[in-house]
């Protein structure tokens, strides 16, 4: 039997709630549902605040899924005791925590639950104390706390709650004070974290915490929770089913552009101009936002984007290679030939997070005993990582997160199992592979951990993808839809050609001075295209050895390493 969803449980207030001296368990449960509902409603707004223009583990999605797990936990708890409900929320958030923002969010709830403990109700004094404990718990959970993030917002709302208590405020005024402080704190995050100011965004995690708290306030005030204040629709919202016909000759690329015209569109002329560029034209409209869909030949793939840039403001661009996608149909690598290393009690088992079947095959060949699917676009939860090794007979476990946004979730498993856990701080796939080359399944866990951690030092990691938005960072000007190259997580190249972008990224990595270049190609490339590009790399860099493997990762054309 499935638990009811928060949306089924939540009965929105139709009129503002009167002042109350305290919150019991049933009211805390409703407020948690309200916060999650408003967080879900504004999820795309939070996702749009990514600093780097890459298809990363979206903060809004991670925080929403974290809190969804928490609300599923309290859906099974009918207690009116605020402390018991707080502990259920904290446990659910801990198990469902995804990404760094989700882990910190779960730590905030852990601090609240610790402070509230078994108290039947939460009054103003206890609420202020709980937010103070939440702040301290969240900061302790981060090895190197950085201001200008969700941590700063957690600190500022604790100060606001304490002042509200001193001023004699009751609920819901205390919540309103906290929300106002969260809003101000989020707005000043770019002043504290230069990378936010450079990217022109506020901190996404802090914004997520603000929306969660604002959902509580809106419930108290009887305001709707299902309509976002800003419209940032996902690209998948337009029904493109009519465009999924057999790809015709000349329909090499599918282009989807979201834009807001600066003046009313002349629709007949708009269609006529697009027909000069391609076929399968569709136009979707919602409020002031338009979405244009078109199929074009390779040499015209940027023409629709350039044309629409002259008509107004572009908010999002998606580009898919139709010919390559068609050739990939029914040719995805399978898991049937992957064999994981078997381990016994007393041995060490290694598990790895992998974003693609080809990369899983590589890790299996190096001796992992289990895999956790996930990566850039879907960060696995703490529970999913825990489940991956729970049934292994080994009592000593090595975890390879292979992504900077998964390390904290992996670290949280240590407190949830009797097994001995060591987390290798691998921030990229090449680092994880380098670590596995130093792996031994016998011996002392700490000695193996040290050897694997040392092996990731000096590994140069590169990634090649498409920009999800326009931005200027590190002196690199990027237009949405261009190819971009990242070196060890920093934006270093941009270009309109996949081949030249690949070669330029390798130049930035100093490929010509190294002995080995390794390419892991993603699911957007056919074997033929990957082989041609590999041959071009060999011709351009004749000194190093060049190896190429099918990675199968989504969104990223290549993951690279030089050593």
N, C-alpha and C positions, 0 to 999 in steps of 0.2 A: 504494500500500500504506500503510495507516494504522499509526502507531506504537502500541505497546501502552499501555494506560492505566496510571497509577501503581498502581491497585488490582490490575491483572493482574500487574504487576512485583513488588509488595511481598509478601514472605513474612514475616509477623509472627513475631517471636521467641516461642516457646512457654514459654521459661524465661528468667529474668534473664540478661543477657549478662555474662561475666566482665570484670574490669577490663582495660583495654588502654591502652598508652602513646600510641597515635595512631589516626587515622582515614585510611584510604586512599580512593581514588576510588569504589570499589564500595560501601564502607560509607557514604560521604557521600551517594551516590545513594539508598541505602535510607532514610537519615535524612530526606532531602528528601521522599521519597514518604510516609514516616510523618507528617511534619509537615503535608503537604498533606491527607492522609487525615483527620487529627484536626481540621484547620481546616475541612474540608468537613463533618465530623460536627457541629461546633459553629457552623456558619455562621449559623443562625437566632438563636442566642444573641447573637452579635456584632451582627447586624442590628437586634436589639431595643434596642440601646444608643444609637440615634440621639438626639441632643440635642433636636432639634425634632420635634414629632409630625407630620411630613409624609412623603409617599412619596418620599424622597430616594434618591440613589445609595447603596445600602446598603454599608457598610464591609465586612461579612463576605463579601458576594458579590464585591466588587472585589478583596479580598485573595486570595480563593480562585481567581478567574479569573486573577489575576496569577501566582500560584504554579503554577496548572495549565499555563499557557504555558511556565513554566520547566521543569516536569517533562516536558512534551512534547519540549522541546529535549534534555534529557539522556537521554530514552528512545532517542534515536538515537546516543548516545555510549557506547561500550563500554569506554572507557578506565578503567584502574585508578589513573590519576594524579589526585590530589585537586585539584590546581590546574586541570587541564583541565575537570574536572567543575564546579568552582566557576565558571569562566568561562562554561560553557554555561548554568548556572543563571542567572547574572547577565544574559546576553544574552537568554535566553528571558523573564525577568522584565521586562527593559527593554522589549521589544517588546510584551509582553502587559499592561503596567502600565495599570490603570484606576483613576481617582479619585485623590485626594491620598494616601490611605493606600497604595494600590497602587504609586504612584510612589515614595513614601518606602521602601516595602518593597523595591522594585527597587534603590534607592540603597544600602540596607543590604547587599544581595548584591553590588553593584558594589564596595563597600569591602572586603568579604570576599575577593572574587576578586582584587582589586588587591594585597592583602596576601599571599594564599597564592601567587599568581602560578603558577609551574610546579612547585611543590613536590609531590613524590610523595605525601607524607603530611602530616597536620596533627597536631602534638603539642600539649601543653598550652600551651607558650609561644607557638607560632604561632597557636593558637586565640584566646588572649587578645589578641594583637596584631591579629588579623583583626577581632575585635569592636570594638576601639578604632578601627581604620580605618573600620569600618562606621559607627560613631557619627559620626565626623568627616565622612564623605562624605554621610551623611544630613542633617546640620545644614547643610552647605554647599549642599545642593540646595534648601533652603527660603529664600526671600528674607527672611522675617521669622519665624524659629523661635519657636514658642510652647511653653512648658513645660506639663506636664500632658497631653501627647500621646504618640504612639508614639515621638517623639524622646527624651522623658524615659526611656522604658522601654529604648530602645536604649543610652542612656548608662549606666543603672543595671546592665544586664547586662554591659556592658564592664568596669565596676568589679568586678563579682562574678567574672568570668572571670579577671581579673588576680589577685585575692585567692586564688582556687582554685589558680592556678598557683603562687603563692608558698607556699601550704600543702602543696604536693607532691601535689595531687590528680591522678588519672588519669580517663580516660573509663570509665564513664558518670557518675562522681561530679561531674565538672566541669559536665556538662549539668544534673544535678540542682541544683547550686548556682545556675546561671544561671536555671533555671526558677523557683526560689524567689525570686530577686531580681526577676524579671519580675512575679511574682504580687504581691509587696509594692509594687512600683513602680506597677502598675495600680491597686491599692487606694488609693494616695495621690494619684492624678491629680485627684480632685475638690478636694483641698486646694490644688492649684497652679492650677487653671483654674475660676474661680467659676461659669461657665456649666454645667459638669458638676454641681457641687454643687446649683445651682438646679434642674436637671432631674432630680436624683436618680439619675445614672448614672455609670459610670466611662468612661474614654476607649475608644471602640470599636476604634481602630487599635492601641492598646497591648494591648487584650485579644486582638486577632487575632494579634499577635506572640507573646503568651504562649501561646495555644493551639498555634501552630505549633511552638514550642520544647517544649511539654509533649508533643506528639505524638512528638518524638524521644525524650524521656525514657520515655514509655510503651512505645515499641518496645524500648528497651534493657531495660525491666523485664518484658517479656513480657505486657503488659496489652492488652486489646482496644482497637481504634481505631475501631470502627464503632458504638459506643453512647454518645451524649452523656450527660454527667453531669446536665444539666438539660434538660427537655423543653420546647422552644418551637417547636411545629409551625407550618409555614406555613399560611395560610388555604386554600391550594389542596389540602391533603392530604386533605380530606374529599371523597369521590366524590359529586358533586351531579348526576350525569348524569340521574337520575330527575326532577330538578326543572327540566330544560331543555325542558319541554313548552311549547306555545303559551301565551303569557301571557293569562290570563283577565281579564275586567273586574273591577276592584277589587284586582288584584294589581299594585300600582304600584311597590312597593319590595321588593327581596330583602334580607333581613337575615341575617347570619351572625355569631354570637357565640361566642367561645371563653371558657369560664369554669371555675372550680374551685368546686364547691358547699361551703359551710361545714358542711353536714350531709348525710347520705344523702338522695337525692331520692326523693320519692314519685312514681314515673314516671306512673302513671295520672292523678294530679292535675295533674302537670306538663303532660302532653299536653292535658288538659281545659282548663286555663287558657290555653294557647297557642291552642287552637281558637277561643277567644273573640276572638282578635286577628287571625287570618289562616288561610292554607291552605298546602299543600305543606310540611308540617312534617316535618323529619327531625332525628334526634338521633344524633350520632356520639360514641363514647366511646373513650378511650385512656388507660390508667392512671387517674390522678385527674382528667384533663381531659375536659370535655364540649364538644361543638360543637352549637349549635342553629341550624337553618336554617328560615326561614319567609318566606312572601310576605304582604305586608300592604298595605292601602290607604294613601294618602298621609297621612291624618290620624292613622294609628296607627303610623307608622314608628318612633317612639321607645318605644312601649309595651313591646315585647319586651325592649328593652335595659334600661329602668327595672325591669321585672319581674325580670330575671335579676340585676340589681345587688342586689336584696333577698335573693337566694338564695346569694350567694357573691361571689367575686372575679372580675371580668371581666379577661381578659388581652388580648383583641383583638376588634375590631368591624369588619365590612365591610358597606357599604351600597351597593346598586346600584339605579338607577332603571330598572325593567324596561320601562316604556312608551317611554322615550327610547331605550334600547338597541335595542328592537324596531324603532323607526322609523329607526334608523341602519343597520339591516341592509341590506347591498347598496348603501349610499349613501356609503361612504367616498370621500373625494376621491382621484382617481387622479393618477398622475405623467405621463400621456400629454401633457398640455398645458403641462408645465413646460419652459421653454427656458433653459438656462444660457448665460452669456456665453462666447463663444469667445475665446481669447487666442492670441497668437503670441509667439515668442521676443523678449525685450526688454520685453514688457509685464508688468504685475503682475496676478496672479490672486488672487481672494479666495475662500476656502472657509469654510463656516459649519457648525457643529453645530446640527442642527435636530431637535426632538422630535416634529414633526407635519408631515403633508403640506401643510396650509394654510400653515404658517409657512415651509416650504421654497419654496412658491410666492411668498410675499412676498419672501424673500431673493433668489430668482431674478429677480424683477422689478427688484431693486435692483442686480443685476450680479454675483452670485457665479458662479463657474465650476464649482463642485462642492459637494456637500453630504456631511456625515458624519451618518448617522442616530444619534440618541441624545439624552440629556439627563438629567433628574432620575432616572429609574428605571433607566437603563442607560447608564452612562458609557462612551464608546468608548475603546478601548485606544490606546496610542501607535502601534501598527502600523496600526490602522484609519485613524487620522488621516493617517499617512504615506502609506498606499495611496491616499487620496482625491486627492492632488495629484501622486503619483509620475509619472503618465503625461501630465500637462499640459505643453504645450510651453513655458510660461512658466518662467523661472528665478528669478523673484521672487514669493514667496507670502505672502499675508496670511491668518492663521488667526483665526477668531472662535469661541472656545470657548462663549460664551454661558451659562456655568455655572461657578461658583467651583470646583467639584470636577473640572473638566476642564482648567483652565488649565495645571497642572503637566504633564499628559500631553502637551499641545500643545507646551509648551516643550521637552520631551525630543526632539522631532523635529529640532531644530536640529542635533544632533550626529549624525544618522543620514542626512543628505542633503547633496549638493553645492549644492542650491538655497539661495538667500537667504531666510530665514524671519523674519517679524515676527509676533508674537502680540499681538493686541489684548486687554487684560485685561477683556473683557466678561463680567460675572458673571451677566447676565440676558438674556433675549431682547430686551426693549426697548433695552438698551444696545447689543446687536449691531445692531439695526435702525438706531439713531441713528448708529452708526459707519459703516454702509454708506451712509448719506446723504452722508457726507463722503468716500467712496471715489472714487479716480481710478485707472484702470488704466495710466496713463502717468505718467512722472516718476520721481523718486528714491524708493526704498522707504522710507527713513527719514523723509522729509518727509510721505509719505502716512500712515505709521504715526503720526506725531505729530498730524496733523490728525484722524485717526480716533479716537485716544485722547482727544484734547481734546473730541471730540463726545459722548463718553459721560458727561462730567462734568455733574452736575446733573440727570441723568435719574432720575425717581422711578419705581421698578418695584414693582408689586404682584402678588401671587399669591393665588388663592382655591382652597382645596381642603378635604378632610375630614381631621380629626385622626385619626392612627393610634393614639394612646394618650392617656390622661389625664395632664395635667401642669399646673403653675402656673409661668409664666415671664413676666418683665417686668410683673408685677402682673396678668396675664391668666390666669384659671382656665379650663382647657379640659377638657371631657369627651370621651372617645373617641367618634368618630362625628359630632361637631359640625362645622359649617363654621368654618374659621379663615382669617384674612387675614394675609398677611405683607407688610410694607413694607420694601423693600430688605433682605430676608432676616431681618427681626426680626418676631416674633409680636406683633400689635397688636390683633386683633379676634377675637371668637368669637361664634357665634350658631346658632340652629336653623333660620333661614330663609335660603335662598340669596339672595333679593332684598335683604333687609335687610343681610345680611353684605356683599354687593357695595357697597351704598350707603355703609355705615359705613366700609369700607376706603377708598373714594374720599374720604370726609370726612377720614379720617386722612392721606390723601395731599395734602390741601389742594386738591382738584379745583376748588373754586369760584373760586380765585384764579389759575388757570392758563388758558391759551388753548386747549389741546387735550387731550382725553381719548381714548385709543385702547384698545379692547378686543379681545383675541384669545381667542375662545371655543374650548373644548376638545371632545373627542369624546364627552363625556357629555351634551352639549346638542344639541337639534335646532335647525335654523335658525329655526323658529317661536319656540322658547323663548328663543333668543339675541336675536332681534329684539324680543321683548316686553321683555326685560330692558334692552336698549339704549334702547328708547323710555322706559323708566322712568328711566334715567340722564339722558337728555336733559331730561325733565320736572323732575327733581330739581336738575339743574345747568344752567340755561338759558343761562348766559353762555359757557362754553367750547364749542368745536366738538367733537362726539363722532363718532368713527369706529369701526366695528366690522368685524372680519375673522374668517373661519374659520381658526383655528390648527391644529385637529386634534390638539393635544397630549393625552396620556393623563393621567388623575388630577386635573389642574388645570382647574377649571371655567372660570376666566378667568386670563389673564395681562394685566396692565394697565400703562399708562404715562400719566403726566401731564407736560406740558411747556408 
